[in-house]
Amino acid sequence: MRYKVLLFITGIVLLSCGKADNRWFPYASINLQIPINDPRIQGIKTPGNGIEIGGGVGGIILYRKLSGNRVVAYDKRSPASLDKGCDVRIQEPSIIAIDPCANVTFSLENDGTVIKGNYARPLQQYSVSEGNGLIMIYN
């Protein structure tokens, strides 16, 4: 019986290891609703374009993906420079964002993953949904 309990607990621990762990990133409560016709977000009507808005830890990047034509949201605070408080900057073409403090480049098209530089974690991503004439950003 002890063996079965030990095996069960070991299985639970091993299964939980694969889940994403964002506890390393500072928490900011996000619950934004922006009308789709708001002039501040007109820049993301075209796929491949990104804009910056307030919110999050260092600001928020909204980006309309080329693949799938959906909007994603990233925190501008660079995970590579949390200790310095550096924010990424969208670069043209706007499918990338650069951390000027750590010289790390992130892909906005590929879920905020690092494409250049010595760092492993992607940009912090927030949930986004579109409907009823709104873009909703939340966590």
C-alpha positions in Angstrom: 0.0 0.0 0.0 2.8 2.4 0.9 4.4 1.7 -2.5 1.2 2.7 -4.3 0.9 5.9 -2.4 4.6 6.8 -3.0 4.2 6.0 -6.7 1.0 8.2 -6.9 2.8 11.1 -5.2 5.8 10.8 -7.4 3.6 10.8 -10.5 1.8 13.9 -9.4 5.1 15.7 -8.8 6.5 14.7 -12.2 3.4 15.7 -14.0 3.4 19.1 -12.4 7.0 19.8 -13.5 6.0 20.5 -17.1 3.6 23.4 -16.4 4.7 27.0 -17.2 6.0 28.8 -14.1 5.7 32.6 -14.3 6.3 33.2 -10.6 9.7 34.7 -11.6 7.9 37.7 -13.3 6.4 40.5 -11.2 2.6 40.3 -11.1 0.4 43.1 -12.5 -3.4 42.7 -12.5 -4.6 43.3 -16.1 -8.2 43.7 -17.1 -8.4 46.1 -20.1 -11.3 46.4 -22.6 -10.5 48.6 -25.6 -13.1 49.3 -28.3 -11.9 48.1 -31.6 -12.4 51.5 -33.1 -10.3 53.3 -30.5 -7.8 55.5 -32.3 -5.0 54.3 -29.9 -5.1 50.8 -31.4 -5.6 51.5 -35.1 -2.0 50.5 -35.7 -2.8 46.8 -35.1 -5.6 46.5 -37.7 -2.9 45.3 -40.1 -1.2 41.9 -39.4 2.5 42.3 -38.5 2.0 45.6 -36.7 2.5 46.3 -33.0 1.7 49.2 -30.7 2.5 50.1 -27.2 -0.1 51.0 -24.5 -0.1 51.6 -20.8 -0.6 48.8 -18.2 1.3 45.8 -17.0 4.7 46.1 -15.3 6.5 48.1 -18.0 3.6 48.8 -20.4 2.0 46.5 -22.9 2.7 45.6 -26.5 -0.3 44.7 -28.6 0.7 42.8 -31.8 -1.5 41.4 -34.6 0.2 38.2 -35.7 0.8 37.5 -39.4 -0.1 33.9 -38.9 -3.7 33.5 -37.8 -4.4 37.3 -37.8 -5.0 37.3 -34.0 -3.9 39.9 -31.4 -1.3 38.9 -28.7 -0.2 41.0 -25.7 3.2 41.1 -24.1 4.5 43.0 -21.1 7.2 45.5 -22.2 9.3 44.8 -19.1 12.2 42.7 -20.4 12.6 39.4 -18.5 16.3 39.6 -19.3 16.7 42.9 -17.4 14.2 42.7 -14.6 16.8 43.8 -12.1 17.5 46.9 -14.2 13.9 47.7 -14.9 14.5 47.8 -18.7 11.6 47.7 -21.2 11.7 46.3 -24.7 11.2 48.5 -27.7 9.4 47.5 -30.8 11.7 47.7 -33.8 10.7 48.0 -37.5 9.6 45.8 -38.9 7.5 45.5 -35.8 7.7 41.7 -35.5 10.6 42.0 -33.1 11.2 43.8 -29.8 14.7 44.6 -28.4 15.9 44.9 -24.8 18.6 47.6 -25.1 20.0 46.8 -21.6 20.8 43.1 -22.2 21.0 43.2 -26.0 18.3 40.5 -26.4 15.9 40.3 -29.3 12.4 38.8 -28.9 10.1 37.6 -31.7 6.6 39.1 -31.3 5.3 36.7 -34.0 6.6 33.6 -32.2 5.1 34.0 -28.7 7.8 36.4 -27.4 10.6 33.9 -27.7 14.3 35.0 -27.8 15.8 35.0 -31.3 19.1 36.7 -30.5 21.0 37.1 -27.3 22.0 35.1 -24.2 18.7 34.6 -22.5 16.1 31.8 -22.4 12.8 33.1 -21.1 10.2 34.7 -23.5 8.4 38.0 -22.9 5.6 37.8 -20.4 2.4 37.2 -22.3 -1.2 38.2 -21.3 -4.5 36.6 -22.5 -6.3 38.4 -25.3 -9.8 37.9 -26.7 -11.7 39.8 -29.3 -15.5 40.1 -29.5 -18.4 42.4 -29.3 -16.4 45.3 -30.7 -13.7 45.0 -28.0 -10.2 43.7 -27.5 -9.9 42.4 -24.0 -6.5 41.9 -22.3 -6.4 40.1 -19.0 -4.6 37.6 -16.8 
